[in-house]
Amino acid sequence: MPSAAETKFANELEALGFTFERNCNDLPGTPDIVFREINLAVFFHGCFWHSHHCQKNTSSYEWSENLKKISDNDKSVLQELNKCGFYSFVIWECEWNSNPSKCISKIKGRINFVQSLP
């Protein structure tokens, strides 16, 4: 289930005229946003669940182990997508919350970069 921030992110992309698919379960990791025509996958990661550096370390061993597994899986998913011919990157929830326009610019830049490749 997408977070409110992820939904707002996707809605903003749609409002700007971007065409993409959401939550593509036919690809490794079920990317949140996929620009299939250019093989670009975007993950919108919640900072706590995906262990972003903006989060404090948890003191609980169980939480630490669970979050490490998620982080390890995230790395594996990006590698698998690359093997499938996809470029991928992450938008962090804290990035979106602090500067949505910068995230949109990041998307535009990645799209332009991928489209410029031979």
N, C-alpha and C positions, 0 to 999 in steps of 0.2 A: 504494500500500500504506500503510494507516494506521500511524502510529507507535504504540508501546506506550502513550504518554501519551494519544493521541487515542482509542485503544481503551478505556482506563480511563475517560476522560471520558464516552464514549458509554454504557459499561456502567453508570456511576454514574447517568446520566440515566434509563436503563431501570429501574434498581433503585428509583428514586424515583417510577416510574409514568408518566413522560413517554412520549408516543407520537409517534414521528417516523420519518422515512426517513433512510437513510444514503447518502452518496456518490451524489447524484442527478445522473446524467449527462444528463438531459433539460433541465437548467437551466444557464445560463451559469456557468462556473467549477467545475461539479460540487461544489456545497456539501456539506460533511461531514455536516451535520445539517439537516434540513428539516422544519419544522412546516407541512405543506402546507395544512392546514385554515385557518391564519391567515396564510399567505404570509410566513413568517419563515424565513430561511436563516442558518445559523451556520457560519462557517469556523473550524477549529481550525488555527492556523498555527504551524509550527515557527519559532522566532525567527531562526535562521541563514538558512534558505532564503527567508524573506519579509522579511528586513532589518529586524527589530524594533530599536528604539532601544537595547535592552539589549545588542546585539552590537557588538563593535569593528568598525571599517571594515577591510576586507581590503586588503592591499597589492598584490595581484595585479590587474592591469588586466582580465584575462579574467574573473576572479571578479566584480570590480566591475560589469562590463558585464552579465554573466549575471544577477546579483542585481538590478540595476536593471531589466532586462527583466521579471523576475518581479514586482517591486514595481509597475511600470507596469501590468502585466497585472492585478494584484490590484485596482488602482483602477478599471480599465476594467470588470472583472467586477462590482464592486459597483454601478457605474452601470448596466450592462446588466440586472442583477437588479432594480434600481429601476424601470427602464423596463418590466419584465415584471410590475410590481405587487408585488414582494417587498421586504420590509424585511430588511436583513442587517447583520451585525456579526461581529467577529472575537474569538475567545478566543485569547490568545497562550499558547504552551506554558509560558513562564516564569510567567505568571499562574496557570495551572493547578498547576504544580509548587509554587508558593509558597503558594497559598491556594485549594484546590479549592472550599471552601464559598462563598467570595466569587464564584467563577465560576458556581456553581449559583444563587446569589442574583441574579447578573446575568441569567442565562437567565430565571429566574422574573419578574424585573422587566420584561424585554423582552416576554415573553409577555403579562403583565398589561397593559402599555402597548398592544401591538398589538390585544389583544382589546377594549380600551376605545375604540378608534377607531370612528367612525361607519361 
